[in-house]
Amino acid sequence: MKVFFTGALGRAKQIQAKLDQYFDALRQIGCRQRAALISYLDQDEQSFADLLEAINALESRLDGIRRDIETEIYGRRLLPDTRDDVLGLLEGIDKIPNRIQSVTRNLQLQNVDIPNLLKEDLRQLSDQIVEAIQILIKISYAFLSKPAEVRDLVSQLSRLEHEADLVEEQALALVFDAPDLELAHKLQLQGLIDRVGSICDLAEDVGDRLMVASLKRVL
């Protein structure tokens, strides 16, 4: 990554290494989310439990790395050219692993009974979450080193989020058209679909913020 921060070279490399660690952990938690949901759909309880534990550990790791970076910035050991933008980036992204953790935990706590008619759409949504996180990571790196490339990547993310919205709408239609499901069960499934779909929404929100912030770096 091109040096984005001003200050001592060693400290610049240190915080950039922390950002690399952060994005790597973010990529991992997205993949674990998909694997956990598939395990739940396949009723593989042990695999799901192991993946939930991994998600909890990754969420804690992401929090720790974020605090390290914020300490560097707030402690004035390293002053970024656009400090507020970097802090805003981390603040926005932090909502994604939090949501992944809460969605996965709720599956366990609520013991949601997912009918077969919904499984394919949920699998597709989980794939789209992984892809959205991968694009968001590319956007973040572009923002830090090649801001002129941010707009095209954000457009990719927006298209993906729209596709995820369509899958979400289809899943909701299937749920509420199912004659054999009780209303309470339908509402529980609606909540699950909304929460899973919201992860792509969060990624798009961060991308939009970075696109706006990147404009002042390009101009």
N, C-alpha and C positions, 0 to 999 in steps of 0.2 A: 504494500500500500504506500502510495506517495505520502511524504511527511505532511500532515495536516496541522500539526501543533507547533507552536513556537516554544522556545525554551531550550534547555540543554538537550543535546542529541540523545544521550542515554535515557533521559526521562521520556522523551518523545517515543523512543522505541519501546520503552516499558509500557506506556499506556496503550500504544498500538497493539502490543502483544496481548494486553488484557482485553482489548476489543476483539481480537481474533479468537480468544478463548470464549468470550461471551457469545459471539456469533456461532461458534462451533457447538456450544451447549444448546443454543436456541434451535439449531438444526436437529440436534439429537432429540430434544424434547418433542419436536414436531413428529419425528419418525416414531418415537415411543407412543405418542398419542394414537397414531394410526394402528400400530401393532396391538395396543391395548384394546381399542375398539373392536378390532377383528377377533381378538381372543374372546372378548365378551360375547360377540355375536355367535362365535363357534362354541360357546359355553365351556371354554377351557379355563377353569377357575384358577388353577395354579399359575398358568402363564399370565393371566390378567393381574393376579396379585403381585407377581414379580415385576410386571411392567408398571403397575401403580407405584410400587416402591421406588423404581428407577425414576419415574416422573417426579416424585416427591424430592428425591435427591438432586435431580437436575434443577428443579425450581429453586431449591436452597442454594445451589451452586451459582445460578444466575443472579440471585439476590446478592450473594457475597461478592461476585465480580463487579456488579453494578456499584455496590458501596465502595469498593476499592477505587474505581474510576472517579466516582464523585468526590472521594476524599482527596485524590490527586488534584482535582480541579478546584474544589472549594478551599483546600489548604494552600492554594497558590504555589504549589510545588511545580505546577505545569499550567500554563495559561493558553488555552486554545484560542485561535483567532475568532471563532464563533462559539464561545463557551455555552451560551444559552441553547444553541441549536443542538449541540452534543447532549446536553442534559435533557432537552426535550425529546431527543431520539431515544435515549435510554428509558425515560419515563413512559413514553408511548409503547415501546416494545415490551416493557415489563408487564403490561396488561395481558399479553399473549400467553406466556407460560402460566400466569396466575389463572387465566380462564381454562387452559388445558388441564391444569391440576384440578380445578373445581368441577369441570365436566366429568372427568374420570372418577373422581371421588364420589360424585352424585350417582353415577352408575352403580357403584358398590353400595352406597348408603340406602338408595331407594330400591335397589334390586329390580330395576326396570325390566319388565317383560316386553321384549322387542319382537313383534310378529315378523314372519318371513317376508311379508309384502314390503317391509321397510328396509330390509337389510342391504339390498343393493344400493339404494340411494345413500344410506349412511356410509357404506364403503366408499362410494364416489366422493362424498363430502370430505371424508378423512383423507383421501388422495389429494383433493383440492387444497386442503389445509397445508399439507406438506409442500405442495407446489407454491402456495402463496408465501409461506415462510422462506422458501428458497429464493423467490423473486425479491422479497423484502430485504433479505441479506444482500443481494446484489445491489439493490437501490441504496442501502446504507453505505456500502463500500464506494459506490459511484458518488454519493453525496460527499464523502470524505476526500475523494481524490480526483473524480472526473464528473463534476456537477452537471456538465452539459449532457450527460447520458441519462440523467435521472428521469427526464420527461418520458422518454420512450419506455423505460422500464416500468414507470408508474402506469402507463397506458396498458401494458401487459397485465399488470396486477388488477387494474380496473376491469378488464375483459374477463379475467378469471373469476373475480368476485361476482360479476354479473352471471356467469355460468353457474356459480355456486348458488346464487339466489334462485335460479330456475330449478335446480335440483331440490332446493329446500321447499319451494312452492309445490313441486310435484309430490314430494314426500308428505307434506301437509294435506294435500288433496287426497292422497291414498288413505291416510289415517281417518279423515273425517267422512270419507265415502264408504269406509268399511262397516258393514251392517252388524258384524258380530263383535264389535268392540264397545265396551261400556264408555259412557261419556267421561268418567273420571280417568279411565285408561287413556282415552284420546287426548285429554288435556295434559296428562303426564308426558305422553309422547311428543306433544306439541312443544312442551318446555324443553325436552331433550333436543329436538330438531333445532329450535331457536338458539339454544346455547352452543351447539356444535357449529351451526352456521355463523354465529357471531364471531368466531375466531378469524374467519376470512375478513369480516367487516373491520375488525381491529387492525389487521394487517394493512388493509386499504387506507384506514384513517392515518396510520403512521406514514404510509407512502405519500398521501396527499400533503401532509405537513412537510415532509422532506422536499417535495417538489416546490412548494412555495418558498421554503428556506433556500433552496438551491438557486433560485432565480437571482437573488441578490449577490450570489457568489459568481454567477456567470456574467451579469451586467457590469 
